[in-house]
Amino acid sequence: MRSRPNRAWRTSPSRSRQQGVALIIALVLLVIMTLLGLSAMRSVSLEEKMSGQTYDRSISFQATEAALREAEAWVAANRPTPAAGDACTAGVCGRQTSGVVDLALDSSVTAWATATAVVSSSISVTPQYLIEYLGNTFPCQPMDLSAGTDCKRYRITARSNAGDDRANVMLQSVFATQ
């Protein structure tokens, strides 16, 4: 009786060519997964910075708006009438007769009044305001032409003064009194 030869020890030619392919595929997949992970980390880091800056700007905006309301309340209570061309004192300025029309844009003006600070967790913002008296020749009722024209107007500018690395906000309003 003839015995059959054992073929288990022989390898086919196609199988010998496949050695190491699994290692290369695994390495390629590992590189792809690493790149996806780095991309996701970069995206999360950017989103965290954006949300932090949005929060910072929101706090600055709220502080500036609070300073604007504080200045309007002060004007309603005191109704100052500085003469045209008077220098600014304690945040109140007379109507400008020459130079920069909007004092808030003039970097040489240093008479900004300090408003109440707004604090939120570790962020503290101390806003400032500037009140410009525009005069008393404005109509009291703009829709009623028969009404008097002796109402006072004030341009109130508030700004956040949070520092160089913080969001800065500037708001203006025109406030009327009788």
Secondary structure, 3 states (H helix, E strand, C coil): CCCCCCCCCCCCHHHHHCCCHHHHHHHHHHHHHHHHHHHHHHHHHHHHHHHHHHHHHHHHHHHHHHHHHHHHHHHHHHCCCCCCCCCCECCEECCCCCCCCCHHHCCCCCCCEECCCEEECCEEECCEEEEEEEEEEECCCCCCCCCCCCEEEEEEEEECCCCCCCCCCEEEEEEEEC
